[in-house]
């Protein structure tokens, strides 16, 4: 794990914790994964691992964005099963 030299300022990396908490209202399984990665951001910054923090931040953002996509897919599939294929928009 690469560490920053002593005295060198680390870049600010967003953790996206607020968005991860808000995404709990949309799709809680993906939001829990996002919260885990969001929590890793600060832990990695505390040990001067800016690269690892940036990766954790991107993964948190991915899972936050995946929530609405998962909900949309399940909604379309549910509507297709419940009302038949004819009820889906063409």
Phi, psi and omega in degrees: 000118180290138179243149177283144177298155181297133178092353180267130181286134177275148178291153177283128178241125181285139181267338180063029180296319180299314178294324178295319178294319179294326181289349174300332179286338184268304184208099188294328180296316179287330179293324178295320177296318179297321178295323178297312179293322179297324177291333179287338183299306182294323179298321179287325177292328179295335178255020176063033178257079183292325180293314178296324178294319179295320178295315179297322179296317179294322179292322176298315180296323177300313183288332174295317180287334182289334182304304179298328178294316178298316180297318180296317180296313180296325178294315179297316179296316179299315180296323179293321179285317186289314186252000181088165183294333182293337182280344180286147179293145183275000000 
